[in-house]
């Protein structure tokens, strides 16, 4: 026998909605997934911008340029658009998070994925081709686990964000310039020595920052740091030789381990700098802040 339809009156429907919220039912959530398979690409250039939300970037499947998953709320006014095309065997990808529908409709591209609405996005990239990242984050969280990827270039600019960047495995290619600009935020870099960079530039506004250069540094690298009002901790592995340049002023405080010894008023050097295979030249320009340099 055919079951009768159940019709809810307006008050009854309101009660159901309230009960659903009270018990935490995920009636408004979806987890769409999109992917781009690899074809003729020999290199990938990614431009990624996010106005708000939580973003997670990591290594994915070799033969898939990108696998994108979203955990979203239907009523949220956040979306993800992916525009992608290939020119001269180079893949150009433009990923935008947090656009309105009107903004998205005004954009044009040769390849477009999705109408994600969301709070959390997970992007996983292929590890068999070199990738250049140009990332801009607004408000939210960012977790960039680039372990195992071939990172050719990395530029990151953040607003009011809590961001982590890690290279738990050695980068399979080299980075000429690794650039990070962190605004009113918290930033933690882990095993940055594995990034295989030649020059790292970090600029901080107001916040707490940790730059951990653990990993494998086998040549001489340059690190330029400029912070305004914040707390900065730099971790240099004991096997790496380091030379530290930091001008003293009365509004900033420099605290360094005993392994560093003064060479001049503004220059400090570890005892193993001349003998070490991996060496770092660290230059710090600080406004009103606290700087700690540690060896472990």
Protein Blocks (a to p, Z undefined) as FASTA:
>chain_A
ZZddddddfklmmmmmmmmmmnopafkbccdddddddfkbcbdcdddddfbdcddddddd
fklmbacdddddfkbccdcddddddeehiacddddehiafklmmmpccfbdedjddcfbd
cddddfkbccddddddfbdcddddfehiacfbdcdddfddcdddddfbccfbdcfbacdd
dfddddddehklmnopabdcdddfbdcddddfehjdfbdcddddddfbdcddddddfkbc
cdddddddfkbccdddfkbccfblmbccdfklmmpmbdcddddddfbdcdddddZZ
